[in-house]
Amino acid sequence: MKRLYRKGERVRSKIDGKVMEVLRYLKSNLVEVMTFDPQSREVRTKQVREDKLSKAA
């Protein structure tokens, strides 16, 4: 399967609309992403399926 995003690229979540940064690929279509929460001032990482992401403008 072809990877749609590169490491360090900014993507937008189709689920909640947050802008995230790609950290690495875990499986063929599972991506680990990093997001910043401005209210709690924390950096959070989570795993999202590749088809739930789009390129950020």
HUTA-V399637 format. One record per pair of residues at least 24 apart in sequence whose ideal C-beta (glycine too) atoms are under 10 Angstrom apart, sorted by sequence separation. I is the first residue (numbers start at 0). J is the second residue. D is the distance in Angstrom with one decimal. If there is no record, write none. Layout:
# HUTA-V399637
I;J;D + I;J;D
This chain:
# HUTA-V399637
0;24;9.9 + 6;30;9.8 + 19;43;9.4 + 20;44;9.8 + 22;46;9.7 + 2;27;8.8 + 3;28;9.2 + 6;31;9.9 + 19;44;9.3 + 24;49;8.2 + 0;26;9.5 + 1;27;9.9 + 2;28;9.2 + 4;30;6.8 + 17;43;9.9 + 19;45;8.4 + 21;47;9.6 + 0;27;4.7 + 3;30;8.9 + 0;28;6.4 + 2;30;8.7 + 4;32;9.2 + 19;47;7.7 + 21;49;9.7 + 21;52;8.3 + 12;45;9.6 + 14;47;7.8 + 19;52;7.6 + 13;47;9.3 + 14;48;9.8 + 12;47;6.7 + 13;48;9.9 + 20;55;9.3 + 15;51;9.9 + 19;55;8.2 + 10;47;8.8 + 13;50;8.2 + 14;51;5.7 + 16;53;10.0 + 18;55;5.1 + 13;51;5.1 + 14;52;9.1 + 17;55;9.7 + 18;56;9.3 + 10;49;9.4 + 12;51;6.5 + 13;52;6.7 + 12;52;6.2 + 13;53;5.9 + 10;51;9.6 + 11;52;7.0 + 12;53;8.2 + 10;52;4.5 + 11;53;5.3 + 10;53;6.6 + 11;54;7.2 + 12;55;9.5 + 8;52;9.8 + 10;54;6.2 + 11;55;4.5 + 4;49;7.4 + 9;54;8.0 + 10;55;5.6 + 11;56;7.7 + 3;49;6.0 + 8;54;7.7 + 9;55;4.3 + 2;49;7.9 + 3;50;8.8 + 8;55;8.3 + 9;56;9.2 + 4;52;6.8 + 0;49;8.5 + 3;52;7.7 + 4;53;9.6 + 3;53;9.3 + 4;54;7.7 + 3;54;8.4
